[in-house]
Amino acid sequence: MKRIFVYVITALAFACHEKNLKVSTDHEPVENILNATTRIIAKGLNYPWEIIWHNNQIWMTERGGTISRLDPATGKKNFSYKIDEVESRNEGGLLGMALHPDFDKNGLLYVAYNYKKSGKHLEKLVRYHFSNNTISEPFVLIDGIVGSTNHDGSRLWITNEPHPKIFMTTGDAFDQSLAQPTNTLNGKILRINLDGSIPADNPFPNNAVWSYGHRNPQGLVMVNNILYESEHGPDIEDEVNIIEKDRNYGWPDVKGPCDGDEISFCKAHNVKEAIWSTGNETFATSGLDYYNHDLIPQWKNSLLLMTLKYSSIMQLKLSNDGRSVIEAKTYFQNEWGRLRDLCISPDGKVYVCTSNGGKSDVIIEISKL
């Protein structure tokens, strides 16, 4: 069995308007053993961005514009389709993807990507139809989002309800002035119906904006009707947030939880504070998912968070009500390089994709003996 060393991060309570947890990253390494084994199931990938488990297969986007499906048992791709319109520059390109809740019946999937129009670098959300082992019928749901080489956000989540909604994260595209105004689409969490129309209960009439004041959110998962989001900070304070309707998350005036000179802005603008942050450093947080299986019992009732700069999996143990982080641990630091996203199979195995480039990227399976 491979022995995994874990860094334990002590969670410190602090008070502002609401009682949240801020995690200090001044921690000492502590040996701990995760009873799990790992194996690389796929190699030769180039910047995978999204991986989704569906019917014993993994669906994947790669930033260059390719949507693929691979068999986790063999690691071989059994379907691949290139979207030629994708404009891949630095961290931009083909990014987030989500499958319709009735995908097996209707074949609908949703992707967010960068493209160029009239010399401008833009981003959009597009619905496609998968049938007969090909993808067709592109239908644009949201267009005109300002794109950039970084800070594009683009993680997607579809709700499980009678009339599903799709949430999409957008980054500030290196323009901090876009994050606070609610009449822009950047620096936001957007919410629309699956046909592209605006839900009647959105906070602003005929407006896709659900929350605002975000910098570069790259993780999104809903658990027990709580929507969690992970977000890159600038030089400090990467965040995990609980996303709520019509709430301001502070950027660029607030980094992480409200403290110091930020408190007056938070009070005046109804800022929702982060439930966890990286303190005085950044880990470059990306994909986010929820783990609650017996296969790896140490991870039960936890958010699993991928990091790029920190090259690790962060385990954020949730309180019983899911409203706060009670413990944080770091696993697999520098084991495989930059980690972008993850998905979880019904039997509790965790699949992680790297983001190192040069066709050197892999997908790793983590499971218990």
Contacts in CASP RR format, 6 or more apart in sequence:
PFRMAT RR
TARGET T0000
AUTHOR 0000-0000-0000
METHOD contacts of the structure
MODEL  1
MKRIFVYVITALAFACHEKNLKVSTDHEPVENILNATTRIIAKGLNYPWE
IIWHNNQIWMTERGGTISRLDPATGKKNFSYKIDEVESRNEGGLLGMALH
PDFDKNGLLYVAYNYKKSGKHLEKLVRYHFSNNTISEPFVLIDGIVGSTN
HDGSRLWITNEPHPKIFMTTGDAFDQSLAQPTNTLNGKILRINLDGSIPA
DNPFPNNAVWSYGHRNPQGLVMVNNILYESEHGPDIEDEVNIIEKDRNYG
WPDVKGPCDGDEISFCKAHNVKEAIWSTGNETFATSGLDYYNHDLIPQWK
NSLLLMTLKYSSIMQLKLSNDGRSVIEAKTYFQNEWGRLRDLCISPDGKV
YVCTSNGGKSDVIIEISKL
1 35 0 8 1.000
1 37 0 8 1.000
1 369 0 8 1.000
2 36 0 8 1.000
2 37 0 8 1.000
2 38 0 8 1.000
3 33 0 8 1.000
4 32 0 8 1.000
4 33 0 8 1.000
4 34 0 8 1.000
4 36 0 8 1.000
4 331 0 8 1.000
4 332 0 8 1.000
5 29 0 8 1.000
5 31 0 8 1.000
5 32 0 8 1.000
5 333 0 8 1.000
6 30 0 8 1.000
6 31 0 8 1.000
6 32 0 8 1.000
6 34 0 8 1.000
6 329 0 8 1.000
6 330 0 8 1.000
6 331 0 8 1.000
7 27 0 8 1.000
7 29 0 8 1.000
7 30 0 8 1.000
7 329 0 8 1.000
7 330 0 8 1.000
7 333 0 8 1.000
8 27 0 8 1.000
8 28 0 8 1.000
8 30 0 8 1.000
8 32 0 8 1.000
8 327 0 8 1.000
8 329 0 8 1.000
8 330 0 8 1.000
9 23 0 8 1.000
9 24 0 8 1.000
9 25 0 8 1.000
9 27 0 8 1.000
9 327 0 8 1.000
9 328 0 8 1.000
9 329 0 8 1.000
9 330 0 8 1.000
10 23 0 8 1.000
10 24 0 8 1.000
10 27 0 8 1.000
11 21 0 8 1.000
11 22 0 8 1.000
11 23 0 8 1.000
11 24 0 8 1.000
11 325 0 8 1.000
11 326 0 8 1.000
11 327 0 8 1.000
11 328 0 8 1.000
12 21 0 8 1.000
12 22 0 8 1.000
12 23 0 8 1.000
12 24 0 8 1.000
13 19 0 8 1.000
13 21 0 8 1.000
13 22 0 8 1.000
14 20 0 8 1.000
14 21 0 8 1.000
14 22 0 8 1.000
14 257 0 8 1.000
14 259 0 8 1.000
16 257 0 8 1.000
16 258 0 8 1.000
16 259 0 8 1.000
16 263 0 8 1.000
16 266 0 8 1.000
16 273 0 8 1.000
17 258 0 8 1.000
17 266 0 8 1.000
17 267 0 8 1.000
17 271 0 8 1.000
17 273 0 8 1.000
18 273 0 8 1.000
19 324 0 8 1.000
20 257 0 8 1.000
20 273 0 8 1.000
20 274 0 8 1.000
20 275 0 8 1.000
20 276 0 8 1.000
20 324 0 8 1.000
21 275 0 8 1.000
21 276 0 8 1.000
21 324 0 8 1.000
21 325 0 8 1.000
21 326 0 8 1.000
22 257 0 8 1.000
22 274 0 8 1.000
22 276 0 8 1.000
22 277 0 8 1.000
22 279 0 8 1.000
23 276 0 8 1.000
23 277 0 8 1.000
23 278 0 8 1.000
23 279 0 8 1.000
23 325 0 8 1.000
23 328 0 8 1.000
24 279 0 8 1.000
25 278 0 8 1.000
25 279 0 8 1.000
25 280 0 8 1.000
25 281 0 8 1.000
32 329 0 8 1.000
34 296 0 8 1.000
34 298 0 8 1.000
34 331 0 8 1.000
35 296 0 8 1.000
35 298 0 8 1.000
35 368 0 8 1.000
35 369 0 8 1.000
36 296 0 8 1.000
36 366 0 8 1.000
36 367 0 8 1.000
36 368 0 8 1.000
36 369 0 8 1.000
37 366 0 8 1.000
37 367 0 8 1.000
37 368 0 8 1.000
37 369 0 8 1.000
38 332 0 8 1.000
38 364 0 8 1.000
38 365 0 8 1.000
38 366 0 8 1.000
38 367 0 8 1.000
39 364 0 8 1.000
39 365 0 8 1.000
40 362 0 8 1.000
40 363 0 8 1.000
40 364 0 8 1.000
40 365 0 8 1.000
41 72 0 8 1.000
41 73 0 8 1.000
41 75 0 8 1.000
41 351 0 8 1.000
41 362 0 8 1.000
41 363 0 8 1.000
41 364 0 8 1.000
41 365 0 8 1.000
42 70 0 8 1.000
42 72 0 8 1.000
42 75 0 8 1.000
42 76 0 8 1.000
42 362 0 8 1.000
42 363 0 8 1.000
43 362 0 8 1.000
44 359 0 8 1.000
44 360 0 8 1.000
44 361 0 8 1.000
44 362 0 8 1.000
45 60 0 8 1.000
45 62 0 8 1.000
45 353 0 8 1.000
45 354 0 8 1.000
45 359 0 8 1.000
45 361 0 8 1.000
45 362 0 8 1.000
45 363 0 8 1.000
46 62 0 8 1.000
46 63 0 8 1.000
46 64 0 8 1.000
46 357 0 8 1.000
46 358 0 8 1.000
46 359 0 8 1.000
46 361 0 8 1.000
47 62 0 8 1.000
47 63 0 8 1.000
47 64 0 8 1.000
47 340 0 8 1.000
47 355 0 8 1.000
47 357 0 8 1.000
47 361 0 8 1.000
48 60 0 8 1.000
48 61 0 8 1.000
48 62 0 8 1.000
48 63 0 8 1.000
48 340 0 8 1.000
48 341 0 8 1.000
48 353 0 8 1.000
48 354 0 8 1.000
48 355 0 8 1.000
48 361 0 8 1.000
48 363 0 8 1.000
49 61 0 8 1.000
49 62 0 8 1.000
49 63 0 8 1.000
49 93 0 8 1.000
49 94 0 8 1.000
49 95 0 8 1.000
49 96 0 8 1.000
49 154 0 8 1.000
49 340 0 8 1.000
49 341 0 8 1.000
49 355 0 8 1.000
50 59 0 8 1.000
50 60 0 8 1.000
50 61 0 8 1.000
50 95 0 8 1.000
50 96 0 8 1.000
50 97 0 8 1.000
50 155 0 8 1.000
50 156 0 8 1.000
50 341 0 8 1.000
51 58 0 8 1.000
51 59 0 8 1.000
51 60 0 8 1.000
51 341 0 8 1.000
51 342 0 8 1.000
51 343 0 8 1.000
51 351 0 8 1.000
51 353 0 8 1.000
51 363 0 8 1.000
52 58 0 8 1.000
52 59 0 8 1.000
52 60 0 8 1.000
52 97 0 8 1.000
52 98 0 8 1.000
52 99 0 8 1.000
52 343 0 8 1.000
53 343 0 8 1.000
53 344 0 8 1.000
53 345 0 8 1.000
53 346 0 8 1.000
53 351 0 8 1.000
54 99 0 8 1.000
54 103 0 8 1.000
55 104 0 8 1.000
56 71 0 8 1.000
56 72 0 8 1.000
56 345 0 8 1.000
57 69 0 8 1.000
57 70 0 8 1.000
57 71 0 8 1.000
57 72 0 8 1.000
57 78 0 8 1.000
58 69 0 8 1.000
58 70 0 8 1.000
58 71 0 8 1.000
58 72 0 8 1.000
58 343 0 8 1.000
58 351 0 8 1.000
58 363 0 8 1.000
59 67 0 8 1.000
59 68 0 8 1.000
59 69 0 8 1.000
59 97 0 8 1.000
59 99 0 8 1.000
59 109 0 8 1.000
60 67 0 8 1.000
60 68 0 8 1.000
60 69 0 8 1.000
60 70 0 8 1.000
60 353 0 8 1.000
60 363 0 8 1.000
61 67 0 8 1.000
61 68 0 8 1.000
61 94 0 8 1.000
61 95 0 8 1.000
61 96 0 8 1.000
61 97 0 8 1.000
61 111 0 8 1.000
62 68 0 8 1.000
62 94 0 8 1.000
63 88 0 8 1.000
63 91 0 8 1.000
63 92 0 8 1.000
63 93 0 8 1.000
63 94 0 8 1.000
63 95 0 8 1.000
64 86 0 8 1.000
64 88 0 8 1.000
64 93 0 8 1.000
64 94 0 8 1.000
65 82 0 8 1.000
65 83 0 8 1.000
65 86 0 8 1.000
65 88 0 8 1.000
65 93 0 8 1.000
65 94 0 8 1.000
65 113 0 8 1.000
66 80 0 8 1.000
66 81 0 8 1.000
66 82 0 8 1.000
66 83 0 8 1.000
66 94 0 8 1.000
67 80 0 8 1.000
67 81 0 8 1.000
67 83 0 8 1.000
67 94 0 8 1.000
67 97 0 8 1.000
67 109 0 8 1.000
67 111 0 8 1.000
67 135 0 8 1.000
68 77 0 8 1.000
68 79 0 8 1.000
68 80 0 8 1.000
68 81 0 8 1.000
69 77 0 8 1.000
69 78 0 8 1.000
69 79 0 8 1.000
69 80 0 8 1.000
70 76 0 8 1.000
70 77 0 8 1.000
70 78 0 8 1.000
70 363 0 8 1.000
71 78 0 8 1.000
72 345 0 8 1.000
72 351 0 8 1.000
72 363 0 8 1.000
72 365 0 8 1.000
75 363 0 8 1.000
79 133 0 8 1.000
81 134 0 8 1.000
81 135 0 8 1.000
83 94 0 8 1.000
83 111 0 8 1.000
83 113 0 8 1.000
85 113 0 8 1.000
85 115 0 8 1.000
86 93 0 8 1.000
86 94 0 8 1.000
86 113 0 8 1.000
86 114 0 8 1.000
86 115 0 8 1.000
87 93 0 8 1.000
87 113 0 8 1.000
87 114 0 8 1.000
87 115 0 8 1.000
87 116 0 8 1.000
87 121 0 8 1.000
88 94 0 8 1.000
88 114 0 8 1.000
89 114 0 8 1.000
89 121 0 8 1.000
89 149 0 8 1.000
90 149 0 8 1.000
90 150 0 8 1.000
91 149 0 8 1.000
91 150 0 8 1.000
91 152 0 8 1.000
92 114 0 8 1.000
92 147 0 8 1.000
92 148 0 8 1.000
92 149 0 8 1.000
92 150 0 8 1.000
92 152 0 8 1.000
93 113 0 8 1.000
93 114 0 8 1.000
93 152 0 8 1.000
94 111 0 8 1.000
94 113 0 8 1.000
94 114 0 8 1.000
95 111 0 8 1.000
95 112 0 8 1.000
95 113 0 8 1.000
95 114 0 8 1.000
95 152 0 8 1.000
95 153 0 8 1.000
95 154 0 8 1.000
95 155 0 8 1.000
96 111 0 8 1.000
96 112 0 8 1.000
96 113 0 8 1.000
96 154 0 8 1.000
96 155 0 8 1.000
96 156 0 8 1.000
97 109 0 8 1.000
97 110 0 8 1.000
97 111 0 8 1.000
97 112 0 8 1.000
97 156 0 8 1.000
98 109 0 8 1.000
98 110 0 8 1.000
98 156 0 8 1.000
98 157 0 8 1.000
98 158 0 8 1.000
98 166 0 8 1.000
99 107 0 8 1.000
99 108 0 8 1.000
99 109 0 8 1.000
99 110 0 8 1.000
99 158 0 8 1.000
100 106 0 8 1.000
100 107 0 8 1.000
100 108 0 8 1.000
100 109 0 8 1.000
100 110 0 8 1.000
100 158 0 8 1.000
100 164 0 8 1.000
100 194 0 8 1.000
101 158 0 8 1.000
101 160 0 8 1.000
101 164 0 8 1.000
102 108 0 8 1.000
103 109 0 8 1.000
103 130 0 8 1.000
106 129 0 8 1.000
107 129 0 8 1.000
107 130 0 8 1.000
107 131 0 8 1.000
108 127 0 8 1.000
108 128 0 8 1.000
108 129 0 8 1.000
108 130 0 8 1.000
108 194 0 8 1.000
109 127 0 8 1.000
109 128 0 8 1.000
109 129 0 8 1.000
109 130 0 8 1.000
109 135 0 8 1.000
110 125 0 8 1.000
110 126 0 8 1.000
110 127 0 8 1.000
110 128 0 8 1.000
110 141 0 8 1.000
110 156 0 8 1.000
110 158 0 8 1.000
110 166 0 8 1.000
110 194 0 8 1.000
111 125 0 8 1.000
111 126 0 8 1.000
111 128 0 8 1.000
111 156 0 8 1.000
112 123 0 8 1.000
112 124 0 8 1.000
112 125 0 8 1.000
112 126 0 8 1.000
112 154 0 8 1.000
112 156 0 8 1.000
112 168 0 8 1.000
113 123 0 8 1.000
113 124 0 8 1.000
113 126 0 8 1.000
113 154 0 8 1.000
114 121 0 8 1.000
114 122 0 8 1.000
114 123 0 8 1.000
114 147 0 8 1.000
114 152 0 8 1.000
115 122 0 8 1.000
115 123 0 8 1.000
115 124 0 8 1.000
116 122 0 8 1.000
121 146 0 8 1.000
121 147 0 8 1.000
121 148 0 8 1.000
121 149 0 8 1.000
122 143 0 8 1.000
122 144 0 8 1.000
122 145 0 8 1.000
122 146 0 8 1.000
122 147 0 8 1.000
123 144 0 8 1.000
123 145 0 8 1.000
123 146 0 8 1.000
123 147 0 8 1.000
123 152 0 8 1.000
123 154 0 8 1.000
123 170 0 8 1.000
124 140 0 8 1.000
124 141 0 8 1.000
124 142 0 8 1.000
124 143 0 8 1.000
124 144 0 8 1.000
124 145 0 8 1.000
125 140 0 8 1.000
125 141 0 8 1.000
125 142 0 8 1.000
125 143 0 8 1.000
125 156 0 8 1.000
125 166 0 8 1.000
125 168 0 8 1.000
126 138 0 8 1.000
126 139 0 8 1.000
126 140 0 8 1.000
126 141 0 8 1.000
127 138 0 8 1.000
127 139 0 8 1.000
127 140 0 8 1.000
127 141 0 8 1.000
127 194 0 8 1.000
128 135 0 8 1.000
128 136 0 8 1.000
128 137 0 8 1.000
128 138 0 8 1.000
128 139 0 8 1.000
129 135 0 8 1.000
129 136 0 8 1.000
129 137 0 8 1.000
141 166 0 8 1.000
141 192 0 8 1.000
141 195 0 8 1.000
141 196 0 8 1.000
142 168 0 8 1.000
142 185 0 8 1.000
142 190 0 8 1.000
142 192 0 8 1.000
142 196 0 8 1.000
142 208 0 8 1.000
144 185 0 8 1.000
145 170 0 8 1.000
145 173 0 8 1.000
145 185 0 8 1.000
145 186 0 8 1.000
146 173 0 8 1.000
146 175 0 8 1.000
146 178 0 8 1.000
146 184 0 8 1.000
146 185 0 8 1.000
146 186 0 8 1.000
147 173 0 8 1.000
147 186 0 8 1.000
148 173 0 8 1.000
148 174 0 8 1.000
148 175 0 8 1.000
149 174 0 8 1.000
150 174 0 8 1.000
150 216 0 8 1.000
151 171 0 8 1.000
151 172 0 8 1.000
151 173 0 8 1.000
151 174 0 8 1.000
151 215 0 8 1.000
151 216 0 8 1.000
151 232 0 8 1.000
152 170 0 8 1.000
152 171 0 8 1.000
152 173 0 8 1.000
152 216 0 8 1.000
153 169 0 8 1.000
153 170 0 8 1.000
153 171 0 8 1.000
153 216 0 8 1.000
153 217 0 8 1.000
153 218 0 8 1.000
154 168 0 8 1.000
154 169 0 8 1.000
154 170 0 8 1.000
154 171 0 8 1.000
154 218 0 8 1.000
155 168 0 8 1.000
155 169 0 8 1.000
155 217 0 8 1.000
155 218 0 8 1.000
155 219 0 8 1.000
155 220 0 8 1.000
155 287 0 8 1.000
155 288 0 8 1.000
156 166 0 8 1.000
156 167 0 8 1.000
156 168 0 8 1.000
156 169 0 8 1.000
156 220 0 8 1.000
157 166 0 8 1.000
157 167 0 8 1.000
157 220 0 8 1.000
157 221 0 8 1.000
157 222 0 8 1.000
157 227 0 8 1.000
158 164 0 8 1.000
158 165 0 8 1.000
158 166 0 8 1.000
158 167 0 8 1.000
158 194 0 8 1.000
159 165 0 8 1.000
159 166 0 8 1.000
159 167 0 8 1.000
159 222 0 8 1.000
163 193 0 8 1.000
164 194 0 8 1.000
165 191 0 8 1.000
165 192 0 8 1.000
165 193 0 8 1.000
165 194 0 8 1.000
165 199 0 8 1.000
166 191 0 8 1.000
166 192 0 8 1.000
166 193 0 8 1.000
166 194 0 8 1.000
167 189 0 8 1.000
167 190 0 8 1.000
167 191 0 8 1.000
167 210 0 8 1.000
167 220 0 8 1.000
167 222 0 8 1.000
167 227 0 8 1.000
167 243 0 8 1.000
168 189 0 8 1.000
168 190 0 8 1.000
168 191 0 8 1.000
168 192 0 8 1.000
169 188 0 8 1.000
169 189 0 8 1.000
169 190 0 8 1.000
169 214 0 8 1.000
169 217 0 8 1.000
169 218 0 8 1.000
169 219 0 8 1.000
169 220 0 8 1.000
169 229 0 8 1.000
170 185 0 8 1.000
170 186 0 8 1.000
170 187 0 8 1.000
170 188 0 8 1.000
170 189 0 8 1.000
170 190 0 8 1.000
170 214 0 8 1.000
170 217 0 8 1.000
171 179 0 8 1.000
171 186 0 8 1.000
171 187 0 8 1.000
171 188 0 8 1.000
171 214 0 8 1.000
171 215 0 8 1.000
171 216 0 8 1.000
171 217 0 8 1.000
172 178 0 8 1.000
172 179 0 8 1.000
172 186 0 8 1.000
172 187 0 8 1.000
172 214 0 8 1.000
172 215 0 8 1.000
172 216 0 8 1.000
172 251 0 8 1.000
172 252 0 8 1.000
173 186 0 8 1.000
175 186 0 8 1.000
176 251 0 8 1.000
176 252 0 8 1.000
178 184 0 8 1.000
178 186 0 8 1.000
178 187 0 8 1.000
179 186 0 8 1.000
179 187 0 8 1.000
179 188 0 8 1.000
179 212 0 8 1.000
179 213 0 8 1.000
179 214 0 8 1.000
179 215 0 8 1.000
179 250 0 8 1.000
179 251 0 8 1.000
179 252 0 8 1.000
180 212 0 8 1.000
180 213 0 8 1.000
180 248 0 8 1.000
180 250 0 8 1.000
180 251 0 8 1.000
180 252 0 8 1.000
180 253 0 8 1.000
181 212 0 8 1.000
182 204 0 8 1.000
182 207 0 8 1.000
182 209 0 8 1.000
182 212 0 8 1.000
183 207 0 8 1.000
185 208 0 8 1.000
185 209 0 8 1.000
187 212 0 8 1.000
187 213 0 8 1.000
187 214 0 8 1.000
187 215 0 8 1.000
187 217 0 8 1.000
187 251 0 8 1.000
188 208 0 8 1.000
188 209 0 8 1.000
188 210 0 8 1.000
188 211 0 8 1.000
188 212 0 8 1.000
188 213 0 8 1.000
188 214 0 8 1.000
189 209 0 8 1.000
189 210 0 8 1.000
189 211 0 8 1.000
189 212 0 8 1.000
189 214 0 8 1.000
189 217 0 8 1.000
189 220 0 8 1.000
189 227 0 8 1.000
189 229 0 8 1.000
189 243 0 8 1.000
190 208 0 8 1.000
190 209 0 8 1.000
190 210 0 8 1.000
191 199 0 8 1.000
191 202 0 8 1.000
191 208 0 8 1.000
191 209 0 8 1.000
191 210 0 8 1.000
192 198 0 8 1.000
192 199 0 8 1.000
192 208 0 8 1.000
193 199 0 8 1.000
198 205 0 8 1.000
198 206 0 8 1.000
198 207 0 8 1.000
198 208 0 8 1.000
202 208 0 8 1.000
202 209 0 8 1.000
202 210 0 8 1.000
203 209 0 8 1.000
203 210 0 8 1.000
203 245 0 8 1.000
203 246 0 8 1.000
204 246 0 8 1.000
210 243 0 8 1.000
210 245 0 8 1.000
210 246 0 8 1.000
211 243 0 8 1.000
211 244 0 8 1.000
211 245 0 8 1.000
211 246 0 8 1.000
211 247 0 8 1.000
211 248 0 8 1.000
211 249 0 8 1.000
211 272 0 8 1.000
212 248 0 8 1.000
212 249 0 8 1.000
213 248 0 8 1.000
213 249 0 8 1.000
213 250 0 8 1.000
213 251 0 8 1.000
213 252 0 8 1.000
214 229 0 8 1.000
214 231 0 8 1.000
214 249 0 8 1.000
214 251 0 8 1.000
215 231 0 8 1.000
215 232 0 8 1.000
215 233 0 8 1.000
215 234 0 8 1.000
215 251 0 8 1.000
215 252 0 8 1.000
216 231 0 8 1.000
216 232 0 8 1.000
216 233 0 8 1.000
217 229 0 8 1.000
217 230 0 8 1.000
217 231 0 8 1.000
217 232 0 8 1.000
218 230 0 8 1.000
218 231 0 8 1.000
218 232 0 8 1.000
218 285 0 8 1.000
218 286 0 8 1.000
218 287 0 8 1.000
219 229 0 8 1.000
219 230 0 8 1.000
219 231 0 8 1.000
219 285 0 8 1.000
219 286 0 8 1.000
219 287 0 8 1.000
219 288 0 8 1.000
220 227 0 8 1.000
220 228 0 8 1.000
220 229 0 8 1.000
220 230 0 8 1.000
220 288 0 8 1.000
221 227 0 8 1.000
221 228 0 8 1.000
221 288 0 8 1.000
221 289 0 8 1.000
221 290 0 8 1.000
221 303 0 8 1.000
222 228 0 8 1.000
223 290 0 8 1.000
223 322 0 8 1.000
224 322 0 8 1.000
226 242 0 8 1.000
226 322 0 8 1.000
226 323 0 8 1.000
227 242 0 8 1.000
227 243 0 8 1.000
227 244 0 8 1.000
228 240 0 8 1.000
228 241 0 8 1.000
228 242 0 8 1.000
228 243 0 8 1.000
228 288 0 8 1.000
228 290 0 8 1.000
228 303 0 8 1.000
229 240 0 8 1.000
229 241 0 8 1.000
229 242 0 8 1.000
229 243 0 8 1.000
229 288 0 8 1.000
230 238 0 8 1.000
230 239 0 8 1.000
230 240 0 8 1.000
230 241 0 8 1.000
230 285 0 8 1.000
230 286 0 8 1.000
230 287 0 8 1.000
230 288 0 8 1.000
230 305 0 8 1.000
231 238 0 8 1.000
231 239 0 8 1.000
231 240 0 8 1.000
231 241 0 8 1.000
231 249 0 8 1.000
231 285 0 8 1.000
232 238 0 8 1.000
232 282 0 8 1.000
232 284 0 8 1.000
232 285 0 8 1.000
233 239 0 8 1.000
233 255 0 8 1.000
233 256 0 8 1.000
233 282 0 8 1.000
234 255 0 8 1.000
234 282 0 8 1.000
235 282 0 8 1.000
236 255 0 8 1.000
236 278 0 8 1.000
236 279 0 8 1.000
236 280 0 8 1.000
236 281 0 8 1.000
236 282 0 8 1.000
237 255 0 8 1.000
237 256 0 8 1.000
237 257 0 8 1.000
237 274 0 8 1.000
237 277 0 8 1.000
237 278 0 8 1.000
237 279 0 8 1.000
237 280 0 8 1.000
237 282 0 8 1.000
238 277 0 8 1.000
238 278 0 8 1.000
238 282 0 8 1.000
238 283 0 8 1.000
238 284 0 8 1.000
238 285 0 8 1.000
239 249 0 8 1.000
239 256 0 8 1.000
239 274 0 8 1.000
239 276 0 8 1.000
239 277 0 8 1.000
239 278 0 8 1.000
239 285 0 8 1.000
240 274 0 8 1.000
240 275 0 8 1.000
240 276 0 8 1.000
240 277 0 8 1.000
240 285 0 8 1.000
240 288 0 8 1.000
240 303 0 8 1.000
240 305 0 8 1.000
240 316 0 8 1.000
240 325 0 8 1.000
241 249 0 8 1.000
241 272 0 8 1.000
241 274 0 8 1.000
241 275 0 8 1.000
242 272 0 8 1.000
242 275 0 8 1.000
242 323 0 8 1.000
244 272 0 8 1.000
247 270 0 8 1.000
247 271 0 8 1.000
247 272 0 8 1.000
248 269 0 8 1.000
248 270 0 8 1.000
248 271 0 8 1.000
248 272 0 8 1.000
249 271 0 8 1.000
249 272 0 8 1.000
249 274 0 8 1.000
250 265 0 8 1.000
250 266 0 8 1.000
250 269 0 8 1.000
250 271 0 8 1.000
253 262 0 8 1.000
253 265 0 8 1.000
253 269 0 8 1.000
254 262 0 8 1.000
254 265 0 8 1.000
254 266 0 8 1.000
254 271 0 8 1.000
255 262 0 8 1.000
256 273 0 8 1.000
256 274 0 8 1.000
256 277 0 8 1.000
256 279 0 8 1.000
257 273 0 8 1.000
257 274 0 8 1.000
257 277 0 8 1.000
258 265 0 8 1.000
258 266 0 8 1.000
258 271 0 8 1.000
258 273 0 8 1.000
265 271 0 8 1.000
266 273 0 8 1.000
275 323 0 8 1.000
275 324 0 8 1.000
275 325 0 8 1.000
276 316 0 8 1.000
276 325 0 8 1.000
276 328 0 8 1.000
278 285 0 8 1.000
282 309 0 8 1.000
283 307 0 8 1.000
283 308 0 8 1.000
283 309 0 8 1.000
283 310 0 8 1.000
283 312 0 8 1.000
283 314 0 8 1.000
284 307 0 8 1.000
284 308 0 8 1.000
284 309 0 8 1.000
284 310 0 8 1.000
284 338 0 8 1.000
285 305 0 8 1.000
285 306 0 8 1.000
285 307 0 8 1.000
285 308 0 8 1.000
285 314 0 8 1.000
286 305 0 8 1.000
286 306 0 8 1.000
286 307 0 8 1.000
286 308 0 8 1.000
286 339 0 8 1.000
286 340 0 8 1.000
286 341 0 8 1.000
286 355 0 8 1.000
287 305 0 8 1.000
287 306 0 8 1.000
287 340 0 8 1.000
287 341 0 8 1.000
287 342 0 8 1.000
288 303 0 8 1.000
288 304 0 8 1.000
288 305 0 8 1.000
288 306 0 8 1.000
289 303 0 8 1.000
289 304 0 8 1.000
289 342 0 8 1.000
289 343 0 8 1.000
289 344 0 8 1.000
290 302 0 8 1.000
290 303 0 8 1.000
290 304 0 8 1.000
290 344 0 8 1.000
291 299 0 8 1.000
291 300 0 8 1.000
291 301 0 8 1.000
291 302 0 8 1.000
291 303 0 8 1.000
291 304 0 8 1.000
291 344 0 8 1.000
291 348 0 8 1.000
291 350 0 8 1.000
292 300 0 8 1.000
292 301 0 8 1.000
292 302 0 8 1.000
293 299 0 8 1.000
293 300 0 8 1.000
293 344 0 8 1.000
293 347 0 8 1.000
293 348 0 8 1.000
294 300 0 8 1.000
295 347 0 8 1.000
295 348 0 8 1.000
295 349 0 8 1.000
295 367 0 8 1.000
295 368 0 8 1.000
296 348 0 8 1.000
296 350 0 8 1.000
296 366 0 8 1.000
296 367 0 8 1.000
296 368 0 8 1.000
298 315 0 8 1.000
299 315 0 8 1.000
299 350 0 8 1.000
301 317 0 8 1.000
301 318 0 8 1.000
301 320 0 8 1.000
302 315 0 8 1.000
302 316 0 8 1.000
302 317 0 8 1.000
302 318 0 8 1.000
303 315 0 8 1.000
303 316 0 8 1.000
303 318 0 8 1.000
303 325 0 8 1.000
304 313 0 8 1.000
304 314 0 8 1.000
304 315 0 8 1.000
304 316 0 8 1.000
304 342 0 8 1.000
304 344 0 8 1.000
304 350 0 8 1.000
305 313 0 8 1.000
305 314 0 8 1.000
305 315 0 8 1.000
305 316 0 8 1.000
306 313 0 8 1.000
306 314 0 8 1.000
306 339 0 8 1.000
306 340 0 8 1.000
306 341 0 8 1.000
306 342 0 8 1.000
306 352 0 8 1.000
307 313 0 8 1.000
307 314 0 8 1.000
307 338 0 8 1.000
307 339 0 8 1.000
308 338 0 8 1.000
308 339 0 8 1.000
308 340 0 8 1.000
308 355 0 8 1.000
309 338 0 8 1.000
310 330 0 8 1.000
310 333 0 8 1.000
311 333 0 8 1.000
311 334 0 8 1.000
311 335 0 8 1.000
311 336 0 8 1.000
311 337 0 8 1.000
311 338 0 8 1.000
311 339 0 8 1.000
312 330 0 8 1.000
312 331 0 8 1.000
312 332 0 8 1.000
312 333 0 8 1.000
312 334 0 8 1.000
312 335 0 8 1.000
312 339 0 8 1.000
313 330 0 8 1.000
313 331 0 8 1.000
313 332 0 8 1.000
313 339 0 8 1.000
313 342 0 8 1.000
313 352 0 8 1.000
314 328 0 8 1.000
314 329 0 8 1.000
314 330 0 8 1.000
314 331 0 8 1.000
315 327 0 8 1.000
315 328 0 8 1.000
315 329 0 8 1.000
315 330 0 8 1.000
315 331 0 8 1.000
316 325 0 8 1.000
316 327 0 8 1.000
316 328 0 8 1.000
317 325 0 8 1.000
317 326 0 8 1.000
317 327 0 8 1.000
317 328 0 8 1.000
317 329 0 8 1.000
318 324 0 8 1.000
318 325 0 8 1.000
318 326 0 8 1.000
319 325 0 8 1.000
319 326 0 8 1.000
332 339 0 8 1.000
336 352 0 8 1.000
336 354 0 8 1.000
336 362 0 8 1.000
336 364 0 8 1.000
337 354 0 8 1.000
337 356 0 8 1.000
338 354 0 8 1.000
338 355 0 8 1.000
338 356 0 8 1.000
339 352 0 8 1.000
339 353 0 8 1.000
339 354 0 8 1.000
339 355 0 8 1.000
340 353 0 8 1.000
340 354 0 8 1.000
340 355 0 8 1.000
341 352 0 8 1.000
341 353 0 8 1.000
342 350 0 8 1.000
342 351 0 8 1.000
342 352 0 8 1.000
342 353 0 8 1.000
343 350 0 8 1.000
343 351 0 8 1.000
344 350 0 8 1.000
344 351 0 8 1.000
345 351 0 8 1.000
348 367 0 8 1.000
349 365 0 8 1.000
349 366 0 8 1.000
349 367 0 8 1.000
350 365 0 8 1.000
350 366 0 8 1.000
350 367 0 8 1.000
351 363 0 8 1.000
351 364 0 8 1.000
351 365 0 8 1.000
351 366 0 8 1.000
352 363 0 8 1.000
352 364 0 8 1.000
352 366 0 8 1.000
353 361 0 8 1.000
353 362 0 8 1.000
353 363 0 8 1.000
353 364 0 8 1.000
354 360 0 8 1.000
354 361 0 8 1.000
354 362 0 8 1.000
354 363 0 8 1.000
354 364 0 8 1.000
355 361 0 8 1.000
END
